[in-house]
Amino acid sequence: MRYVPVRELRTAPGRVWECLNDQEHVVLTNNGQPQALMIGVDAASLDETIAAVEQARVARLVAQQQTAAVAAGLDSLSIEEIDAEIAASRKARRAH
């Protein structure tokens, strides 16, 4: 994996394309902070690659939600408590 400032992408894009052609991942940075991930793809695998990236994003978000639930003590709610939370949320939505 190679870290590349956005400025380098503008001034020397050929180097970035070489990395992608060599199947390396490129992390674009702005002010030293990661902003985007570039991965090499070909036309035959584009749809599968996009699906895999989206699946990884969803898995990461689910893991974050699970961690937040554990931190908030919500991981040990009973089914009755969960149903009560859902009912209260629905009631609040209808009131608006």
N, C-alpha and C positions, 0 to 999 in steps of 0.2 A: 504494500500500500504506500502510495506517495502523497504527501501533503503539498499542495500547490496553491500559492496565493492567486486570487482572482486576477490580479495584475499580470501574472505570468501567462495566464490563459489568453489574455488579450494580446500580449507582446510576443509570445512564443507558443502559439497553439500547437505547432508541430510536435513539440516535446510531449505535450499532454496526449495527443493522438497516438504517439509511439507507445506510451505507457498503456493506453487502452487496447491497442493492437496486440501488445504483449500479454494481455489478459490481467493486467494489474488494475487495482482499484485506485482511483484518484479522489482525494478529499480536497475540495476547494475550500480555501480559507479566506476570511475577510478580517483584517486586523488581528490575525493569529487565531481566530475562532473558527471552528468548522461550520460551514454553511451548506454544503451540498456534497453528495457522494456520486461520483461518476463510475459506472461499470461498463466494461466492453460487452456489446451484444452483437449478434448477427440477425439478419432478417428471419431466419428459420426459428430462432429461439426467443424472439422479442416478446411475444405474448406470454410464454411460460416464465420469462424473466420478470416481467411486470407483475404477474400473479404471485410469484415467489416473494418479491419485494413487499407487495401489499400484505401477504400472509405474515411476513416477519413483522411488519408494522403493527398489525392487529395483535399478534402475540405479545409484542412489547407493551402495547396499551393495556391489554388484559392483565399482564403481570404487574404493571404499575397500579391498576385498580385493586388488584388483590393485595398488594403491599399496603396500599392506603386503607383498605378495609381492615386488615390485621392491626394496623397502627391505631385505628379508631375503635377497635374492639368490636367491629361489626361482623367478624368472621364466626362468631359463636352464637348468632341469633337463632332462635328456634323458628320453625316454619310459621308458627302463630305470630311471632314478632315481625317476621318478614311480611306476612299478609297484612298486618296492622299498618306497617310502614307504607305499603302499596296503597292501601285504602286511604290513608291520610293524604298521600301525595295526589291521588285522583280527586279527592274531595277539594283540596286546595286549588287544583287546576280548574275545576268546575266553578269555583267561587270567583275566578277572575274572568 
